[in-house]
Every structure is written in C-alpha cells, then in structure tokens.
C-alpha cells in the first residue's frame, strides 16, 4: 500500500482517507509512530454529520446493515464527496460496488 500511495503522490494525485480507515487498519504489530508518519502524508477526511447521513442513506439504498457495513459506508460516502476522478482501493470490492455504484472506480488490493 505504501508503494501505491507513493506512486499516486509522485504523479500529483491527492490521496484521501476517511478518518475511519486508520481505525480499521489498527494492528498491534504496527508501531504508532509509523502509523502517524503515514497519516501525515495523507489527507484524512473527518466523519462529519453530512458524511454520516450520506453513509446511512447508502446503507439503506444498498439494503445493508450498519453493524456490519458501517465503516465501508463511511469510506464510500467520503469517496463520493471527493473531487473527481476517484479511485477506491479496497479489499471489499463487492461491498464498495454496492455502496458506490459506478460513480467511483473500485480497485481490489
């Protein structure tokens, strides 16, 4: 993932993540300093009330339950609000397709 982010930044792409992404990626094997360094190189978008409401609407439209898909919905809402073009890198391609539709490009990692 580090190489993908570096390549995007080298090509002047803005790399944006939802504030939920680092929480979901938390792993005790990763040192906190390393995570903070990586986050300092990204634009971390907050989970605002508007993002929350859009995530709820996406879940409802896709007929998905928030307990299981909450983070995916917030990431999708964040992506849908971003300046185009948008590429979402995810290990949950099917979920992102359901939530984002054809509005953003979904790429599996």
MOGI-V253659 format. One record per residue. RES is the residue in one letter. SS is DSSP state (A for helix, B for strand, O for the rest). PSI is psi as a letter, one per 20 degrees, with the letter a starting at -180 (NA if undefined). BURIAL is # if it has 24 or more other ideal C-beta (glycine too) atoms within 12 Angstrom, else .. Layout:
RES_SS_PSI_BURIAL / RES_SS_PSI_BURIAL
This chain:
X_O_h_. / X_A_g_. / X_A_h_. / X_A_g_. / X_A_g_# / X_A_g_. / X_A_g_. / X_A_g_# / X_A_h_. / X_A_h_. / X_O_j_. / X_O_k_. / X_O_q_. / X_O_p_. / X_O_o_# / X_B_p_# / X_B_q_# / X_B_q_# / X_A_i_# / X_A_h_# / X_A_g_# / X_A_h_# / X_A_g_. / X_A_h_. / X_A_i_# / X_O_p_. / X_O_p_. / X_O_i_. / X_O_i_. / X_O_p_. / X_O_q_. / X_A_g_. / X_A_h_. / X_A_g_. / X_A_g_. / X_A_h_. / X_A_g_. / X_A_g_# / X_A_h_# / X_A_i_. / X_O_i_. / X_O_r_# / X_B_o_. / X_B_o_. / X_B_p_# / X_O_q_. / X_O_n_# / X_O_r_. / X_A_h_. / X_A_g_. / X_A_g_# / X_A_g_. / X_A_h_. / X_A_h_# / X_A_g_# / X_A_g_# / X_A_g_. / X_A_g_# / X_A_g_# / X_A_g_. / X_A_h_. / X_A_i_# / X_O_l_. / X_O_q_# / X_O_p_. / X_A_h_. / X_A_h_. / X_A_h_. / X_A_j_# / X_A_g_# / X_A_g_# / X_A_g_# / X_A_g_# / X_A_g_# / X_A_g_# / X_A_g_# / X_A_g_# / X_A_g_# / X_A_g_# / X_A_h_# / X_A_i_# / X_O_q_# / X_O_p_. / X_O_q_. / X_O_q_. / X_O_p_# / X_B_p_# / X_B_p_# / X_B_p_# / X_B_q_# / X_O_i_. / X_O_m_# / X_A_g_. / X_A_g_. / X_A_g_# / X_A_h_# / X_A_g_# / X_A_h_. / X_A_h_# / X_A_i_# / X_O_b_. / X_O_j_. / X_O_h_. / X_O_q_# / X_B_p_. / X_B_p_# / X_B_p_. / X_B_q_. / X_O_NA_.
